[in-house]
Amino acid sequence: MAALYKRVVLKLSGEALKGSAASGIDFSVLQFISREVQQLLGLGVQVGLVIGGGNIWRGTNAEGTGLDRATADYMGMLATIMNGLALQSAFEQVGLEARAMSALRLDEVCEPYIRQRALEHLRRNRVVIFVGGTGLPYFTTDTVAALRAVEVGADIFLKGTNVDAVYSADPRTDRTAAPYRQIGYDQFLADHLKAMDATAVSLCRENHLPILLFNMNKPGNIVRAAMQGDIGTLIKEA
């Protein structure tokens, strides 16, 4: 079966890595993600990955602590580097080549993010893990993923979450909330839907990059998202 998308950027939240724990990294989750990505590469899909840091630290945690937002965001960027190194090791354990590339310079532990080098890694079927945010505060990892996807010419931005779709309202609090199979960028933004950061959606709209939001916790869904694209919610031009 030919893949629907040949090059993808997959965004995973840091919270996804903690599994059922309150914080930290559940190594069984790393193994699960590694097996899914291994299948993708075996099917000819090039994979970039953006990982959050919320299982370790979130910039918004600074509220009420006395830390300023910029400092808190830099701490969050360091958390994404820790998660990226854990993923890199997990990928290598299943036989994949992987490179953690950071927007913050930490040359002793990972490569600096250089676009042309990232493209070369992708062409060589290495998993590229984009960490360290943009290197600047006040940007979410959703926006980082959109930016990197545009930069490397991805065919789609895949956002793996713990929900099955984008809903018209929060399904946890509103029983009338209905899932969308497809929604336009403009409607998503006009309705102030919270499934993704608005800046990320705007960036994708400006660059005609579709977004597929789906539940990554179900085995096979990461592969299915790239191969068939028939799950979750597709956000694109109306």
N, CA, C and O of each residue as an XYZ file, in Angstrom:
952
protein
N       0.838     -1.195      0.000
C       0.000      0.000      0.000
C       0.873      1.245      0.000
O       1.781      1.370      0.822
N       0.604      2.158     -0.911
C       1.373      3.400     -0.972
C       0.880      4.360      0.099
O      -0.317      4.452      0.373
N       1.820      5.067      0.695
C       1.466      6.032      1.733
C       0.775      7.236      1.118
O       1.152      7.698      0.042
N      -0.237      7.738      1.808
C      -0.921      8.940      1.361
C       0.002     10.148      1.474
O      -0.042     11.057      0.645
N       0.841     10.144      2.514
C       1.783     11.234      2.749
C       3.199     10.667      2.800
O       3.445      9.665      3.472
N       4.119     11.298      2.099
C       5.482     10.793      2.004
C       6.413     11.362      3.075
O       7.377     10.713      3.480
N       6.115     12.580      3.528
C       6.923     13.201      4.585
C       5.968     13.851      5.570
O       5.139     14.677      5.188
N       6.084     13.478      6.836
C       5.169     13.993      7.854
C       5.972     14.583      9.005
O       7.106     14.181      9.269
N       5.355     15.545      9.683
C       5.850     15.986     10.986
C       4.778     15.640     12.002
O       3.637     16.093     11.912
N       5.172     14.831     12.963
C       4.263     14.327     13.994
C       4.506     15.093     15.287
O       5.629     15.138     15.788
N       3.456     15.690     15.823
C       3.554     16.400     17.104
C       2.929     15.544     18.197
O       1.783     15.107     18.093
N       3.719     15.314     19.255
C       3.238     14.590     20.421
C       3.421     15.467     21.649
O       4.432     16.158     21.777
N       2.464     15.443     22.538
C       2.602     16.217     23.771
C       3.549     15.501     24.716
O       3.692     14.280     24.661
N       4.190     16.264     25.577
C       5.020     15.644     26.600
C       4.191     14.766     27.519
O       4.662     13.736     28.001
N       2.934     15.183     27.764
C       2.063     14.393     28.630
C       1.852     12.980     28.095
O       1.605     12.051     28.864
N       1.950     12.822     26.779
C       1.771     11.487     26.194
C       2.830     10.515     26.705
O       2.578      9.314     26.804
N       4.011     11.032     27.027
C       5.109     10.154     27.446
C       4.980      9.660     28.875
O       5.639      8.690     29.250
N       4.147     10.303     29.683
C       4.072      9.899     31.089
C       3.139      8.713     31.309
O       3.101      8.143     32.400
N       2.384      8.339     30.268
C       1.467      7.219     30.418
C       0.453      7.497     31.515
O      -0.182      8.551     31.525
N       0.300      6.561     32.433
C      -0.661      6.723     33.518
C      -0.038      7.356     34.755
O      -0.723      7.568     35.756
N       1.257      7.661     34.693
C       1.929      8.266     35.844
C       1.590      9.755     35.944
O       1.058     10.344     35.004
N       1.903     10.349     37.087
C       1.611     11.762     37.296
C       2.585     12.643     36.526
O       2.237     13.754     36.129
N       3.791     12.158     36.315
C       4.806     12.926     35.599
C       5.927     11.975     35.175
O       5.892     10.778     35.464
N       6.917     12.534     34.486
C       8.054     11.721     34.065
C       7.810     10.975     32.769
O       6.950     11.361     31.977
N       8.562      9.910     32.549
C       8.522      9.159     31.292
C       8.191      7.705     31.565
O       8.853      7.047     32.369
N       7.168      7.207     30.895
C       6.807      5.791     30.933
C       7.502      5.124     29.750
O       7.168      5.394     28.596
N       8.457      4.263     30.036
C       9.269      3.706     28.954
C       8.486      2.754     28.060
O       8.899      2.484     26.932
N       7.360      2.241     28.551
C       6.519      1.425     27.674
C       5.879      2.295     26.585
O       5.633      1.822     25.476
N       5.609      3.581     26.910
C       5.076      4.506     25.912
C       6.141      4.787     24.849
O       5.827      4.843     23.660
N       7.386      4.964     25.266
C       8.474      5.149     24.301
C       8.554      3.959     23.345
O       8.732      4.127     22.139
N       8.422      2.773     23.896
C       8.480      1.570     23.056
C       7.317      1.539     22.079
O       7.491      1.185     20.912
N       6.136      1.906     22.546
C       4.959      1.940     21.679
C       5.170      2.910     20.517
O       4.934      2.557     19.362
N       5.612      4.125     20.818
C       5.843      5.119     19.768
C       6.921      4.636     18.806
O       6.797      4.814     17.595
N       7.969      4.031     19.332
C       9.074      3.541     18.487
C       8.594      2.508     17.487
O       8.989      2.534     16.321
N       7.742      1.597     17.939
C       7.234      0.560     17.028
C       6.354      1.159     15.935
O       6.413      0.737     14.780
N       5.539      2.144     16.305
C       4.678      2.795     15.312
C       5.525      3.526     14.265
O       5.277      3.403     13.065
N       6.516      4.278     14.720
C       7.363      5.032     13.799
C       8.203      4.081     12.957
O       8.452      4.346     11.781
N       8.633      2.994     13.543
C       9.391      1.990     12.786
C       8.566      1.460     11.611
O       9.089      1.276     10.512
N       7.281      1.219     11.847
C       6.410      0.766     10.759
C       6.308      1.820      9.670
O       6.341      1.500      8.481
N       6.183      3.081     10.079
C       6.070      4.157      9.096
C       7.289      4.207      8.193
O       7.160      4.268      6.971
N       8.470      4.181      8.793
C       9.675      4.245      7.981
C       9.773      3.033      7.059
O      10.229      3.148      5.922
N       9.346      1.881      7.549
C       9.369      0.684      6.722
C       8.440      0.772      5.531
O       8.625      0.064      4.542
N       7.442      1.635      5.617
C       6.485      1.831      4.528
C       6.851      3.015      3.636
O       6.079      3.412      2.763
N       8.041      3.573      3.869
C       8.548      4.621      2.989
C       8.177      6.033      3.380
O       8.316      6.950      2.571
N       7.704      6.235      4.608
C       7.333      7.569      5.066
C       8.504      8.194      5.822
O       9.076      7.563      6.711
N       8.858      9.420      5.476
C       9.887     10.165      6.200
C       9.237     10.872      7.380
O       8.170     11.471      7.246
N       9.890     10.798      8.544
C       9.247     11.246      9.780
C      10.098     12.278     10.518
O      11.242     12.017     10.890
N       9.510     13.453     10.718
C      10.006     14.415     11.691
C       9.067     14.397     12.875
O       7.883     14.096     12.724
N       9.575     14.711     14.043
C       8.759     14.607     15.251
C       9.053     15.788     16.172
O      10.212     16.133     16.401
N       8.006     16.397     16.690
C       8.134     17.451     17.695
C       7.513     16.941     18.981
O       6.368     16.487     18.990
N       8.267     17.016     20.061
C       7.777     16.536     21.346
C       7.683     17.698     22.333
O       8.567     18.552     22.393
N       6.608     17.714     23.097
C       6.449     18.723     24.134
C       7.230     18.354     25.386
O       7.959     17.363     25.403
N       7.075     19.152     26.426
C       7.794     18.909     27.668
C       6.901     18.897     28.889
O       7.393     18.930     30.017
N       5.573     18.850     28.677
C       4.634     19.002     29.777
C       4.670     17.915     30.830
O       4.174     18.123     31.938
N       5.241     16.759     30.521
C       5.388     15.712     31.533
C       6.459     16.066     32.562
O       6.517     15.477     33.641
N       7.313     17.047     32.211
C       8.382     17.475     33.102
C       8.147     18.898     33.593
O       8.266     19.186     34.784
N       7.811     19.784     32.654
C       7.611     21.195     33.017
C       6.835     21.883     31.906
O       7.079     21.657     30.721
N       5.900     22.723     32.310
C       5.171     23.577     31.371
C       5.415     25.032     31.750
O       5.449     25.377     32.931
N       5.585     25.882     30.741
C       5.810     27.296     31.016
C       4.701     27.912     31.836
O       4.946     28.787     32.666
N       3.458     27.448     31.602
C       2.330     28.010     32.355
C       2.375     27.618     33.829
O       1.651     28.192     34.642
N       3.233     26.633     34.187
C       3.384     26.277     35.597
C       3.951     27.425     36.419
O       3.864     27.421     37.647
N       4.536     28.416     35.732
C       5.179     29.518     36.438
C       4.182     30.479     37.062
O       4.539     31.272     37.933
N       2.937     30.410     36.620
C       1.943     31.345     37.132
C       1.818     31.217     38.652
O       1.563     30.132     39.173
N       1.997     32.317     39.342
C       1.873     32.319     40.792
C       3.114     31.886     41.538
O       3.107     31.850     42.768
N       4.198     31.550     40.818
C       5.422     31.079     41.480
C       6.458     32.179     41.648
O       7.389     32.040     42.442
N       6.305     33.259     40.913
C       7.319     34.301     40.935
C       8.279     34.232     39.770
O       9.018     35.184     39.519
N       8.280     33.109     39.047
C       9.107     33.008     37.845
C       8.485     33.822     36.717
O       7.267     33.808     36.540
N       9.304     34.522     35.964
C       8.747     35.216     34.806
C       8.512     34.223     33.680
O       9.127     33.158     33.638
N       7.614     34.582     32.766
C       7.180     33.656     31.723
C       8.336     33.231     30.815
O       8.417     32.064     30.431
N       9.229     34.158     30.466
C      10.320     33.802     29.566
C      11.205     32.723     30.189
O      11.561     31.750     29.524
N      11.556     32.890     31.449
C      12.377     31.892     32.130
C      11.666     30.553     32.180
O      12.272     29.511     31.931
N      10.383     30.580     32.502
C       9.608     29.344     32.566
C       9.565     28.651     31.205
O       9.642     27.425     31.130
N       9.444     29.429     30.132
C       9.416     28.841     28.799
C      10.757     28.211     28.434
O      10.792     27.152     27.806
N      11.854     28.845     28.819
C      13.163     28.239     28.569
C      13.297     26.920     29.327
O      13.876     25.963     28.813
N      12.772     26.869     30.527
C      12.770     25.610     31.270
C      11.971     24.543     30.529
O      12.366     23.378     30.484
N      10.841     24.955     29.950
C      10.046     24.019     29.156
C      10.803     23.516     27.941
O      10.695     22.344     27.579
N      11.573     24.402     27.305
C      12.376     23.979     26.148
C      13.402     22.919     26.557
O      13.640     21.962     25.821
N      14.004     23.095     27.730
C      14.953     22.094     28.217
C      14.253     20.761     28.467
O      14.834     19.700     28.240
N      13.010     20.816     28.933
C      12.247     19.583     29.138
C      12.021     18.854     27.813
O      12.074     17.626     27.765
N      11.766     19.613     26.727
C      11.573     18.950     25.429
C      12.859     18.259     24.979
O      12.808     17.224     24.315
N      13.998     18.822     25.333
C      15.276     18.192     24.971
C      15.434     16.869     25.706
O      15.864     15.879     25.113
N      15.095     16.842     26.973
C      15.159     15.591     27.735
C      14.264     14.524     27.103
O      14.674     13.375     26.939
N      13.035     14.917     26.750
C      12.122     13.966     26.115
C      12.648     13.513     24.756
O      12.539     12.340     24.400
N      13.219     14.452     24.002
C      13.750     14.101     22.691
C      14.895     13.116     22.766
O      14.997     12.215     21.933
N      15.758     13.277     23.757
C      16.863     12.331     23.933
C      16.339     10.950     24.310
O      16.870      9.935     23.859
N      15.291     10.913     25.139
C      14.687      9.624     25.491
C      14.100      8.948     24.258
O      14.259      7.741     24.075
N      13.422      9.722     23.411
C      12.869      9.156     22.176
C      13.971      8.697     21.236
O      13.866      7.629     20.632
N      15.019      9.489     21.106
C      16.127      9.103     20.235
C      16.702      7.752     20.653
O      16.952      6.888     19.812
N      16.906      7.578     21.951
C      17.426      6.306     22.454
C      16.457      5.165     22.175
O      16.869      4.071     21.789
N      15.151      5.428     22.375
C      14.156      4.381     22.131
C      14.121      3.984     20.660
O      14.001      2.801     20.342
N      14.223      4.957     19.761
C      14.254      4.641     18.333
C      15.483      3.804     17.984
O      15.391      2.849     17.213
N      16.619      4.162     18.547
C      17.850      3.425     18.258
C      17.751      1.988     18.757
O      18.328      1.083     18.154
N      17.027      1.769     19.851
C      16.891      0.418     20.392
C      16.094     -0.504     19.476
O      16.238     -1.724     19.556
N      15.253      0.062     18.605
C      14.528     -0.787     17.647
C      15.194     -0.763     16.271
O      14.621     -1.234     15.288
N      16.402     -0.215     16.211
C      17.169     -0.271     14.978
C      17.021      0.898     14.044
O      17.481      0.842     12.904
N      16.377      1.978     14.510
C      16.222      3.153     13.662
C      17.360      4.139     13.894
O      17.919      4.218     14.987
N      17.685      4.876     12.862
C      18.587      6.005     13.025
C      17.748      7.221     13.374
O      16.728      7.483     12.736
N      18.172      7.957     14.376
C      17.410      9.120     14.821
C      18.373     10.227     15.215
O      19.484      9.966     15.676
N      17.933     11.470     15.028
C      18.730     12.632     15.388
C      17.853     13.627     16.139
O      16.847     14.095     15.606
N      18.228     13.951     17.371
C      17.595     15.043     18.090
C      18.284     16.331     17.672
O      19.503     16.457     17.790
N      17.501     17.291     17.183
C      18.043     18.557     16.709
C      17.398     19.682     17.516
O      16.173     19.804     17.556
N      18.226     20.495     18.152
C      17.726     21.487     19.098
C      17.905     22.910     18.603
O      18.941     23.267     18.042
N      16.870     23.717     18.825
C      16.961     25.145     18.534
C      17.794     25.870     19.586
O      18.296     26.966     19.337
N      17.942     25.253     20.767
C      18.866     25.743     21.791
C      20.169     24.981     21.644
O      20.146     23.760     21.492
N      21.288     25.656     21.685
C      22.578     25.001     21.467
C      23.004     24.220     22.706
O      23.299     24.792     23.755
N      23.027     22.903     22.557
C      23.557     21.980     23.561
C      24.361     20.931     22.803
O      23.984     19.761     22.744
N      25.472     21.372     22.226
C      26.195     20.546     21.264
C      26.726     19.249     21.863
O      26.989     18.294     21.131
N      26.887     19.203     23.175
C      27.409     17.973     23.782
C      26.388     16.843     23.778
O      26.753     15.673     23.896
N      25.105     17.189     23.641
C      24.083     16.143     23.752
C      23.207     15.993     22.510
O      22.611     14.934     22.317
N      23.110     17.014     21.667
C      22.307     16.871     20.447
C      22.767     17.882     19.402
O      23.453     18.854     19.716
N      22.382     17.636     18.176
C      22.769     18.510     17.077
C      22.010     19.834     17.143
O      20.876     19.880     17.620
N      22.629     20.896     16.670
C      21.861     22.141     16.517
C      20.884     21.993     15.354
O      21.161     21.278     14.391
N      19.752     22.667     15.446
C      18.808     22.619     14.331
C      19.322     23.472     13.183
O      19.466     24.688     13.305
N      19.592     22.815     12.076
C      19.973     23.468     10.821
C      19.085     22.857      9.750
O      19.097     21.643      9.547
N      18.332     23.674      9.079
C      17.317     23.170      8.164
C      17.888     22.222      7.112
O      17.340     21.139      6.910
N      18.948     22.593      6.454
C      19.498     21.746      5.393
C      19.982     20.405      5.940
O      19.870     19.374      5.276
N      20.520     20.433      7.154
C      20.964     19.170      7.766
C      19.758     18.296      8.115
O      19.802     17.077      7.955
N      18.690     18.924      8.588
C      17.468     18.168      8.894
C      16.905     17.519      7.631
O      16.477     16.365      7.662
N      16.906     18.256      6.527
C      16.416     17.704      5.261
C      17.248     16.512      4.824
O      16.708     15.525      4.324
N      18.551     16.596      5.007
C      19.426     15.480      4.623
C      19.137     14.254      5.484
O      19.098     13.133      4.977
N      18.934     14.461      6.781
C      18.582     13.329      7.650
C      17.276     12.680      7.190
O      17.176     11.454      7.146
N      16.287     13.485      6.851
C      15.010     12.938      6.401
C      15.187     12.134      5.117
O      14.618     11.052      4.969
N      15.982     12.672      4.188
C      16.210     11.948      2.928
C      16.908     10.618      3.165
O      16.744      9.677      2.388
N      17.685     10.539      4.236
C      18.385      9.293      4.580
C      17.543      8.402      5.491
O      18.056      7.449      6.077
N      16.265      8.708      5.609
C      15.316      7.920      6.390
C      15.665      7.854      7.871
O      15.434      6.840      8.529
N      16.224      8.945      8.389
C      16.447      9.080      9.820
C      15.270      9.830     10.425
O      14.725     10.749      9.814
N      14.886      9.434     11.622
C      13.848     10.181     12.331
C      14.486     11.443     12.886
O      15.492     11.381     13.593
N      13.907     12.575     12.567
C      14.424     13.844     13.083
C      13.498     14.322     14.202
O      12.307     14.545     13.985
N      14.061     14.473     15.392
C      13.291     14.894     16.567
C      13.638     16.351     16.836
O      14.754     16.665     17.252
N      12.686     17.230     16.598
C      12.906     18.667     16.764
C      12.619     19.049     18.217
O      11.494     18.899     18.694
N      13.639     19.540     18.912
C      13.492     19.881     20.332
C      13.993     21.297     20.574
O      14.551     21.939     19.684
N      13.780     21.770     21.802
C      14.235     23.110     22.147
C      13.345     24.210     21.624
O      13.761     25.366     21.556
N      12.114     23.865     21.250
C      11.179     24.867     20.749
C      11.710     25.595     19.534
O      12.324     24.996     18.651
N      11.468     26.891     19.498
C      12.051     27.739     18.451
C      13.355     28.369     18.928
O      14.035     29.070     18.178
N      13.691     28.106     20.196
C      14.819     28.798     20.809
C      14.417     30.096     21.453
O      15.249     30.786     22.043
N      13.129     30.442     21.345
C      12.603     31.697     21.888
C      11.375     31.407     22.742
O      10.642     30.457     22.467
N      11.143     32.214     23.774
C       9.955     31.999     24.614
C       8.674     32.431     23.910
O       8.707     33.057     22.850
N       7.551     32.082     24.521
C       6.207     32.497     24.100
C       5.678     31.748     22.874
O       4.677     32.159     22.288
N       6.329     30.671     22.486
C       5.815     29.866     21.383
C       5.460     28.476     21.902
O       6.243     27.866     22.629
N       4.292     27.978     21.533
C       3.891     26.628     21.929
C       4.562     25.596     21.029
O       5.067     25.922     19.955
N       4.559     24.349     21.487
C       5.125     23.289     20.649
C       4.223     22.986     19.451
O       4.701     22.444     18.455
N       2.931     23.320     19.523
C       2.087     23.249     18.323
C       2.652     24.162     17.233
O       2.761     23.769     16.071
N       3.007     25.380     17.627
C       3.548     26.330     16.663
C       4.912     25.874     16.156
O       5.218     26.029     14.974
N       5.728     25.316     17.035
C       7.030     24.757     16.615
C       6.808     23.685     15.557
O       7.492     23.668     14.534
N       5.854     22.792     15.800
C       5.601     21.699     14.858
C       5.142     22.236     13.509
O       5.582     21.757     12.464
N       4.255     23.233     13.532
C       3.799     23.839     12.276
C       4.968     24.474     11.533
O       5.104     24.313     10.320
N       5.801     25.189     12.262
C       6.960     25.853     11.656
C       7.914     24.843     11.043
O       8.334     25.005      9.897
N       8.258     23.813     11.784
C       9.194     22.812     11.252
C       8.585     22.055     10.065
O       9.281     21.732      9.103
N       7.298     21.782     10.142
C       6.643     21.083      9.031
C       6.713     21.913      7.756
O       6.962     21.379      6.676
N       6.495     23.214      7.882
C       6.596     24.094      6.724
C       8.034     24.149      6.223
O       8.282     24.078      5.019
N       8.970     24.274      7.143
C      10.378     24.412      6.769
C      10.907     23.204      6.008
O      11.662     23.355      5.048
N      10.512     21.994      6.437
C      11.064     20.796      5.789
C      10.180     20.290      4.658
O      10.452     19.234      4.085
N       9.128     21.028      4.332
C       8.280     20.636      3.213
C       7.455     19.393      3.469
O       7.256     18.577      2.569
N       6.966     19.242      4.710
C       6.121     18.087      5.027
C       4.819     18.153      4.242
O       4.345     19.232      3.888
N       4.251     16.987      3.974
C       2.967     16.912      3.279
C       1.804     17.165      4.221
O       0.721     17.561      3.789
N       2.029     16.936      5.513
C       0.963     17.117      6.501
C       1.577     17.254      7.886
O       2.668     16.753      8.157
N       0.857     17.937      8.744
C       1.189     18.070     10.152
C       0.251     17.111     10.887
O      -0.963     17.315     10.896
N       0.803     16.077     11.495
C       0.018     15.109     12.251
C       0.094     15.459     13.724
O       1.178     15.476     14.307
N      -1.045     15.735     14.325
C      -1.061     16.017     15.761
C      -1.691     14.853     16.502
O      -2.902     14.641     16.441
N      -0.845     14.095     17.210
C      -1.326     12.977     18.012
C      -1.775     13.456     19.378
O      -1.016     14.115     20.088
N      -3.005     13.130     19.750
C      -3.576     13.595     21.017
C      -4.209     12.416     21.757
O      -4.038     11.261     21.366
N      -4.936     12.717     22.823
C      -5.664     11.669     23.549
C      -7.162     11.727     23.275
O      -7.949     11.106     23.990
N      -7.561     12.473     22.238
C      -8.971     12.514     21.828
C      -9.078     12.074     20.372
O      -8.098     12.107     19.626
N     -10.274     11.664     19.982
C     -10.460     11.086     18.659
C     -10.614     12.114     17.547
O     -10.442     11.780     16.374
N     -10.933     13.356     17.889
C     -11.238     14.334     16.848
C     -11.281     15.731     17.456
O     -11.189     15.905     18.671
N     -11.425     16.721     16.577
C     -11.768     18.079     17.003
C     -13.279     18.104     17.216
O     -14.040     17.626     16.375
N     -13.704     18.662     18.344
C     -15.127     18.742     18.666
C     -15.604     20.192     18.635
O     -14.816     21.126     18.779
N     -16.876     20.352     18.448
C     -17.478     21.694     18.411
C     -17.406     22.384     19.769
O     -17.489     23.610     19.850
N     -17.251     21.606     20.828
C     -17.077     22.117     22.195
C     -16.333     21.041     22.969
O     -16.048     19.973     22.429
N     -16.022     21.309     24.207
C     -15.303     20.336     25.019
C     -16.238     19.176     25.355
O     -17.202     19.368     26.096
N     -15.976     17.972     24.828
C     -16.898     16.851     25.067
C     -16.919     16.397     26.521
O     -17.825     15.675     26.938
N     -15.924     16.820     27.287
C     -15.900     16.446     28.703
C     -16.917     17.230     29.525
O     -17.335     16.790     30.596
N     -17.307     18.390     29.017
C     -18.233     19.244     29.767
C     -19.529     19.549     29.025
O     -20.484     20.058     29.612
N     -19.557     19.233     27.727
C     -20.730     19.559     26.910
C     -21.170     18.305     26.150
O     -20.498     17.863     25.218
N     -22.296     17.748     26.560
C     -22.771     16.502     25.948
C     -23.238     16.700     24.505
O     -23.377     15.733     23.756
N     -23.474     17.940     24.121
C     -23.919     18.202     22.753
C     -22.742     18.381     21.791
O     -22.949     18.565     20.591
N     -21.519     18.328     22.302
C     -20.340     18.519     21.452
C     -20.301     17.460     20.359
O     -20.465     16.270     20.630
N     -20.083     17.899     19.121
C     -20.063     16.989     17.975
C     -18.670     16.988     17.344
O     -18.029     18.036     17.256
N     -18.198     15.818     16.905
C     -16.884     15.761     16.268
C     -16.950     16.225     14.814
O     -17.963     16.050     14.136
N     -15.870     16.809     14.359
C     -15.741     17.175     12.954
C     -14.895     16.115     12.246
O     -13.862     15.683     12.758
N     -15.345     15.711     11.076
C     -14.489     14.868     10.231
C     -13.509     15.743      9.465
O     -12.358     15.365      9.247
N     -13.977     16.911      9.063
C     -13.134     17.887      8.373
C     -13.623     19.284      8.716
O     -14.821     19.510      8.881
N     -12.687     20.217      8.824
C     -13.041     21.595      9.133
C     -12.028     22.521      8.472
O     -10.845     22.191      8.379
N     -12.493     23.675      8.014
C     -11.599     24.637      7.400
C     -10.816     25.421      8.442
O     -11.259     25.579      9.579
N      -9.647     25.909      8.043
C      -8.845     26.728      8.958
C      -9.668     27.894      9.511
O      -9.668     28.152     10.714
N     -10.370     28.594      8.612
C     -11.088     29.797      9.016
C     -12.167     29.494     10.051
O     -12.333     30.231     11.023
N     -12.893     28.407      9.835
C     -13.933     28.056     10.808
C     -13.314     27.674     12.142
O     -13.814     28.063     13.197
N     -12.218     26.906     12.097
C     -11.543     26.515     13.332
C     -11.168     27.755     14.145
O     -11.391     27.809     15.354
N     -10.599     28.743     13.465
C     -10.159     29.954     14.154
C     -11.342     30.820     14.591
O     -11.339     31.366     15.695
N     -12.342     30.945     13.734
C     -13.499     31.783     14.062
C     -14.279     31.229     15.247
O     -14.839     31.986     16.041
N     -14.313     29.892     15.361
C     -15.056     29.263     16.456
C     -14.230     29.145     17.737
O     -14.713     28.638     18.749
N     -12.971     29.619     17.684
C     -12.085     29.605     18.859
C     -11.978     28.204     19.462
O     -12.028     28.037     20.681
N     -11.833     27.216     18.606
C     -11.697     25.842     19.089
C     -10.344     25.671     19.755
O      -9.348     26.247     19.318
N     -10.316     24.876     20.813
C      -9.128     24.799     21.665
C      -8.259     23.566     21.412
O      -7.303     23.324     22.149
N      -8.577     22.793     20.389
C      -7.823     21.561     20.159
C      -6.383     21.819     19.736
O      -5.518     20.956     19.890
N      -6.129     23.018     19.200
C      -4.776     23.384     18.770
C      -4.559     24.861     19.003
O      -5.506     25.642     19.097
N      -3.290     25.232     19.095
C      -2.916     26.627     19.227
C      -3.283     27.387     17.952
O      -2.984     26.934     16.847
N      -3.928     28.541     18.108
C      -4.399     29.310     16.955
C      -3.246     29.790     16.077
O      -3.395     29.871     14.858
N      -2.107     30.108     16.676
C      -0.966     30.558     15.883
C      -0.488     29.453     14.949
O      -0.134     29.715     13.800
N      -0.479     28.224     15.440
C      -0.074     27.093     14.617
C      -1.024     26.900     13.439
O      -0.589     26.667     12.311
N      -2.326     27.001     13.711
C      -3.318     26.832     12.639
C      -3.175     27.950     11.607
O      -3.265     27.705     10.404
N      -2.955     29.164     12.077
C      -2.770     30.292     11.155
C      -1.551     30.093     10.269
O      -1.599     30.386      9.074
N      -0.468     29.603     10.836
C       0.744     29.360     10.059
C       0.504     28.290      9.001
O       0.973     28.410      7.870
N      -0.226     27.247      9.372
C      -0.540     26.199      8.397
C      -1.447     26.746      7.296
O      -1.273     26.406      6.126
N      -2.402     27.580      7.659
C      -3.288     28.174      6.662
C      -2.496     29.004      5.654
O      -2.716     28.903      4.447
N      -1.582     29.817      6.154
C      -0.788     30.675      5.272
C       0.073     29.881      4.307
O       0.407     30.360      3.223
N       0.432     28.661      4.703
C       1.325     27.843      3.873
C       0.632     26.619      3.274
O       1.282     25.716      2.747
N      -0.711     26.608      3.366
C      -1.517     25.547      2.730
C      -1.090     24.151      3.194
O      -1.045     23.207      2.405
N      -0.783     24.041      4.475
C      -0.360     22.768      5.056
C      -1.523     22.150      5.824
O      -1.967     22.733      6.813
N      -2.027     21.001      5.411
C      -3.134     20.376      6.140
C      -2.669     19.837      7.493
O      -1.496     19.516      7.687
N      -3.619     19.748      8.419
C      -3.377     19.232      9.763
C      -4.335     18.071      9.991
O      -5.520     18.165      9.670
N      -3.829     16.992     10.536
C      -4.694     15.874     10.917
C      -4.537     15.641     12.409
O      -3.466     15.253     12.876
N      -5.598     15.876     13.147
C      -5.608     15.632     14.582
C      -6.276     14.294     14.839
O      -7.367     14.035     14.333
N      -5.619     13.434     15.633
C      -6.133     12.077     15.833
C      -5.676     11.546     17.191
O      -4.799     12.118     17.838
N      -6.285     10.453     17.597
C      -5.936      9.788     18.853
C      -4.732      8.884     18.623
O      -4.821      7.888     17.905
N      -3.602      9.239     19.240
C      -2.376      8.470     19.027
C      -2.282      7.268     19.952
O      -1.387      6.439     19.783
N      -3.178      7.148     20.927
C      -3.042      6.087     21.922
C      -3.532      4.734     21.433
O      -3.245      3.710     22.054
N      -4.262      4.716     20.338
C      -4.760      3.453     19.796
C      -3.699      2.845     18.880
O      -3.261      3.498     17.932
N      -3.280      1.611     19.145
C      -2.262      0.983     18.305
C      -2.643      1.032     16.829
O      -3.778      0.736     16.456
N      -1.683      1.407     16.005
C      -1.893      1.471     14.565
C      -2.348      2.817     14.056
O      -2.332      3.052     12.847
N      -2.758      3.721     14.952
C      -3.315      4.994     14.487
C      -2.266      5.926     13.893
O      -2.566      6.659     12.950
N      -1.059      5.915     14.416
C      -0.021      6.773     13.842
C       0.261      6.336     12.407
O       0.399      7.168     11.510
N       0.344      5.037     12.204
C       0.570      4.509     10.852
C      -0.627      4.820      9.961
O      -0.465      5.248      8.818
N      -1.804      4.606     10.479
C      -3.020      4.840      9.693
C      -3.157      6.314      9.303
O      -3.611      6.627      8.202
N      -2.766      7.212     10.201
C      -2.866      8.643      9.909
C      -2.023      9.009      8.690
O      -2.463      9.785      7.842
N      -0.819      8.458      8.598
C       0.069      8.786      7.480
C      -0.254      7.991      6.223
O      -0.087      8.486      5.108
N      -0.711      6.769      6.403
C      -0.942      5.904      5.251
C      -2.292      6.165      4.594
O      -2.402      6.133      3.369
N      -3.326      6.427      5.407
C      -4.680      6.548      4.874
C      -5.340      7.895      5.195
O      -6.150      8.392      4.413
N      -4.999      8.469      6.322
C      -5.574      9.762      6.697
C      -7.063      9.740      6.938
O      -7.730     10.767      6.808
N      -7.601      8.568      7.292
C      -9.059      8.443      7.411
C      -9.519      8.371      8.857
O     -10.551      7.769      9.152
N      -8.767      8.977      9.756
C      -9.160      9.011     11.161
C      -9.094     10.469     11.644
O      -8.552     11.337     10.960
N      -9.649     10.716     12.822
C      -9.519     12.040     13.422
C     -10.219     13.129     12.637
O     -11.243     12.897     11.995
N      -9.654     14.315     12.700
C     -10.194     15.500     12.008
C      -9.139     16.109     11.115
O      -8.020     16.374     11.553
N      -9.494     16.333      9.860
C      -8.603     16.991      8.918
C      -8.936     18.484      8.910
O     -10.078     18.879      8.674
N      -7.923     19.297      9.172
C      -8.063     20.755      9.128
C      -7.344     21.252      7.874
O      -6.132     21.086      7.742
N      -8.083     21.851      6.971
C      -7.493     22.290      5.694
C      -8.336     23.424      5.126
O      -9.291     23.887      5.749
N      -7.961     23.855      3.934
C      -8.739     24.892      3.268
C     -10.130     24.384      2.945
O     -10.298     23.260      2.472
N     -11.105     25.202      3.198
C     -12.500     24.804      2.958
C     -12.781     24.673      1.464
O     -13.902     24.346      1.074
